[in-house]
Amino acid sequence: MTDAIEQIAARLERLHPRLIDLSLDRLRTLLSRLGHPERRLPPVIHVAGTNGKGSTCAFIRAMAEAAGLRVHVYTSPHLVRFNERIRIAGSLVSDDRLIAAMERIERINDNAPITVFEVITATAFDLFAETAADLCILEVGLGGRGDATNVIDTPAACAITSISLDHRELLGPTVEIIAGEKAGIMKPGIPVAIGDQPDDVRRILLDRATALNTPVRLRGREWDIALTPGGFRYEDALGTVETPAPSLPGLFQQDNAGIAITALRAAALPHNPAGLARAEWPARLQRLHGDLARLLPPDWELWLDGGHNPGAGIVLAEHLRGWADRPVHLIVGMKQAKDSAEFLRPLLPLAETTWAVQEPGQHSALPVEAIIAASGNIARPGPRVADALRNIPRGASPARVLICGSLYLAGEILKLDGRAA
């Protein structure tokens, strides 16, 4: 983040006592003062969920762009540069344009109480409304019902990815309550694409859709997707589509790719499934090749994933089982307030060694000692990632190292490895 953007964010943080406040009235007032840019957007696909939102947005964008569409994208959080959050007609917003837009909106807001995320969201809408495009992809920041992105009244389609426990301090203590919050993005008459869900979550989502008269496209009922030797086979009432293997690794991406196709078909927007092979989304099972990777033997692999909640732990463990040809070493750094023990539980039995780390620039990082305690004292102290990479025991055969536990850690890792996100 540039100094100017940091200064704007610091000023905005003083306008509201809470960093996150899940309500929409403040943003609606600001958008009214801006002339309602949210009403001047191209067709919107709105994406909510616990895990897989960012990957699904990346797949939607890649398939739409492969069909020649100009696409706006709004996601969060950023990993390395603040600009990653706002992509205007295919290109990340420039520093100058972002700063000018944020300063203008700050003046128009005139010190009224508002959260930083609400101002960023208004900034994205304002920038998107200035530039012609064919599609706008909005990723929910937190929850759904009260998230700032939910001021869009009539999206072309909605999408809900895998739901599990996360942000319980803000969304509620049970997966059923959290599912109800995510279901808050549904709108009457607007189709919603839903991926694979636990039974209790599926019931909540379907009940909400019935109450709103929302057309549902549910995996296993209206659509499905399966592995083929060359990629995936997608099927729905419109027919069968053969797709290439997505560029983002992990069997769990099958569900995200299917949700993306379903949302685009529900919105009746042009798309080319070949784009799945060109999707980009950093820190989602991303292999690293830079400065950090060079601390390992040349025949070893270094991977990075931003997964950080119990649901992510489960899907990462499934992927690790497919890495049985080599020993796997885990390096884990987490954010405070995350359920570290539940994230680690499925992963620890699959790891040769586990290392707890905390990078100096890592936002709200959980102390190394707390991660070790959450692991049942299995993890060893890094205490930094580079220390752990140097201290992992070198066996006779090559191995893999997976750094995981936090998107904020992932951002620091991308900087240390010498790669922009």
N, C-alpha and C positions, 0 to 999 in steps of 0.2 A: 504494500500500500504506500502510495507516495505521501510525503509530508503533508501536502495540501488536503488530501482526502482524510488522513488521520486527524487533522485539525478540525475539519468539518464534522467528522464522526464524534470527536470529543465534545464539541459544542452541542451537538444534538443529544448526546447522552445526558446532558444536564437538564433537558426539557421534560424528562419523564423519570419517575423514581424507579421504574422497572425496565430492565433491558428487553424483556418480552412481556407483552400484555395482549392476550388473545381476545381482541375485540376490534370492530371495524369502523366505529363512528368517527374516530379521529381522522382516519385515512379518507373516509368518504367526504369529510369536510374539506380536507386539503385538495382532493381531486376535483371537487366542485370549484374551488378557487383557481385551479389550473385549467378549467374549461372541460373537464371530464375526458382526459386522454384515454381512459380505460374503455370508453365507448367508441373510440376511433381506431381500434386495433383490427388486424386481419383475423380470420377465424382462429380461435383459441382452442388448444388442447390442454386441459388442466390435469396435472398428475399429482396424486397423493399416495401415501403408503409409508411404511416404516423402513423397509430395505428395498432397493432396486429403483427408486424414483429417478435418480440421476442417470442410471444406465438406460432406463426406458426412454427418458428424454433424449439421450444421445442416439438411441436407435430410431426414434421418430424423426429427429432432425436428419440423420444420415439417409434414411429412405426417402424423405421429402426432397432433400437436396439432390439425391440421385435422379429424381424425376424432374429436376429443373426448377424447383420452388425456391423462393427467397424466404428465409426462415429467421424470425426473432426467437431468442431463447433467454429465459430468466431462471437462474438456478442459485442454490446456496448450500453450504457456505463456499467461499473461495479457498483454494489451497495455497497459492503463492501470491497472486496478484488480485486485488479487488475487482479488476476489470473482468475476470473470469465469469462473474455473475451475470453480465449483460452482453449478449451477442446480438448485434443489429444487422439484420439481413445477411448473416453469414460471417460477420467479422466482429471480433471483440471490440467493445467501445474503447476509444482512445482516452488517455489521461485527460487531455484538454477538454474534450467534449463532456466527459463524466464530471469533471470538477465544475465546469460552467453550469451544467444542468443541476447539480446538487446545490451550488451556491444560489442559483435562481430560486429553486424550490425552498431553500432555507429562508430566503427573503420573503417569499409569498406566505410561508407558514407563520412568519412574524412571531416567533417564540411561543406559539401555542403548544400545549403538551402533546408530544408525539414520540414514538419510539424510533430508533435508528432504522430498524428493518422496514417500518412503514414509509419512511422517507426514501429509502433505497428502492422500495417497490414503486412508489410514486415516480421516482426518477426513471426507472425502467419503462413504465407506461408512457411517460412523457417523451422519452427518446424513441420508443417504438412508434408512437403516433406521428412522429415527424418524418419517418422513412417508410416508403411503400414496401410491403412484403406480402407473401401469400399465406403465411402461417405464423402463429405465435405460440410457443410452447412455454407454459408456466409450471414450474415445480413448486409445490407447497413448501414453505419454510418449516412449519411446525404444526402438526395436527391437521386441520382442514377447516372445520367450522368457523373458527375465529381467526384463521390465518389471513394476513394482509392480502394474499393473492385471491381470496374468496370474494372480493368485490366485483368480480366478473359475473354478471347475471346470466348471460346466455352464451357459454362456450359452445363450440361446435361439437365437442365430445369431452368426457372426463375419463380418467384412468385411475385405477387403484391397484397398487402393487402389494407385495407381501406385507402383512400386518403382524407385528409381535410387540412385546413389551419394550418400551423406550420412552424417555421423557415422562416418567410416571409422576414426577413432582409437578408437572404442568398439565398433563393430559388426563391423569387418573391412575388408580392403582391396579386395574385389571385390564386384560386384553379386550374384554367386551366393551368397557368404557372407551378405551382408545379407539376401537373400531367405530364406535358411534361418532367420535370426533372426526375420524378420517371420512366417514360417510357424509359428513357435513358439506362436502363439495358437490354432492349430487344436486341436480336441478330438475324440476318437472319437465318432462318431455325431452330432456337432453340425454343421449345415450352414454352409458358408462361401461368401459371395458374393465373386467375384474379378472385377476389372475388366480392362481392356486392359493387357497386359504384354508386354515383350520376350520373345522365344522362350526365352532362357536362364533368365529369371526364371519364366516359366510352367512350364517343365519342373521346376524345383525345387519349386514350390508343388504341382504335381500329384503328384509323387513322394511328397511328405510326406503329402498327403491320402490317397493310396493306402495308405501304410504305417499310417496311423491309422484307416482305414475312415471317413474324413470325407466326407460327401456334398458334392460340389462343384457350384456354380452359376457357370459360367465364361462371361464375355462372348464371344459368337461361337459358343458351343456350346449352353449351356442358356438363354441369354438374349441379347438384343441391343437396341440403342436407336439411333434414327436421327432426324435433323432432319426437321421438317415445317414448312410455312409458319407455323403457329401455336405451335410448340413442339417436342415430341418424340413419337415413337411407340415405345413399349416393348413387347417381345414375349417371352413365355416359354411353357412348357407349359400354364400356367393361362389364357393368352389374351393379347389385345392391349389396351394402355392408351394413350390419348391424353393427353398431359400439356401444361400450359402451359409457356411458356419460363420457366426458372428466374430468380429475381430476381438471382442472382449471375452476372455476365457472364463470357464466355470460353467458347470451343467446348469446352475441356477439361472444363467442368462437366457436359457430356453424360455422360461416363463416371461421374463422381461421383453424378449423379442416378440413373443406372441401377443402380449398386451399392446405393444407398440403397433403391430400390424392391425390388431383389432380396432384400436382407437382411430387409426387413419382410415380404415374401411368404414367405420361407423360415422366418421365426419365427412365421408365421400370426397376425400382429398387425394390428389395424385400422389403416388409413391412407387418406388422401385425397390423391392426386397433385396436386390443386389447390394444396396447401400449398407446392409447389415455388416458386410465384410469390411467396411471402411469407417465404421463408427469409432469415435475417440472419446474416452472418458478416463482421465488420469486416476491413479490410486485405486483402481478396481482390478485386483489381480494383475498389476502392471509389473512387468519384468524390468529391472533396473540394470544399466550397463555403465554407469558413470563412476564418480570418485569413490562412492561407498562400495560399489560392486568390486572395485579393484583391491579392496581390503581382504577379499576372499580368494582362494585358489582359482585359477582360470577355468577349471572344469566344474566349479560350483555355480549355482544360480541364486540370484537375489531377487525377491519378489516383494511387492508392496500392496497392501489392501487397507482401505479406510474403515473396514467393518468394526463395529464398536458396541453392539448390543447383543442380547442373548440369541435373537434370530440370526444375526450375522455369524455368531459363533457356530451355530448348527450348520449353516450352509458352507462355511469355510471348512468345517470338519469333514463334510462330505467330499469336498474337493481334495483335502489332504489325503483321504483314503485312496484317491486316484493317483497319488504321488508315492505309492508304495515301493517304487523301484529305487528310491533313494531315501536316506534318512532326512528328516525335516527338523530344523531348529527354529523356534519361535522367538521373536523379539517383540515385546508387548509394552506399549505406552498408552495410557488411558486418560480420559477426561474425568474430572471430579463429577460425582453424582451418577456415574454410570454403574451398572450392575456388573462389576468386574468378575466376581466369582462365577456368575451364570454365563458370562461370555467365555471365560476360560474353561469351564467344566468340560465341554465336548472336545476341546482342542488339546488339553494337557496329555491325555493318554496317547495321542498320536505324534507327540514331539519327542525327539531325542533329548533336547535340552530346551529350557525356556528361560528367557532373560527379561527382567523388568527394567524399563528405561524411563527417563524423563529428560527431554531436551530443554535447554534454557529458554528458547523462544516459544515453547509449546503452551498455548493458551489453556488456562485452568487445568494444568496437568496434575494428575494424581501422583502423589509421592511414590517413589520406588518401593518404600517399605510397605505401603498399602497394597500395591500390586502383589508383592511377595506374599503378604498375609492372605489375600484373596485366592492365591494359587495353592493355599495349604502349605506354604513354605517350600513349594517345589521350585519356583522360579529363583534364579540367581540375580544379584544386582548387576546392571550393566556397568555403571549407572547411565552412561550415554550409549547411543547406538553404535558409534565407532568403537567404543570399548568392547561391547558385546561381540561385534563382528571379529575383532582381533582375538577374543578369548574363547570363542567357540572351538571345542576340540576338533582337530583335523584327523579324520579317520583315513583308512586306506582307500576308501571309495568316495566319489563325489557326492555332495549333498545339496539340499536346498535350504534357503533361509527365507522365512516369511516375516516381514515387519507388519504389525497390525495393531488395532485397538483404538484408533482415533483418527479422524480426518484432520485434526489440528496437527497431530504428529506427522501425518502423511505430508502435509504442506512443508513442514520442517525438513523431512527426508528428501523431498524433491529439490529443495534448496541445497542441502548438503551433497546430494548426488550430482549437482551441477546441471540440473534440467529444469526448464520452466514447465509449469503444469500444462 
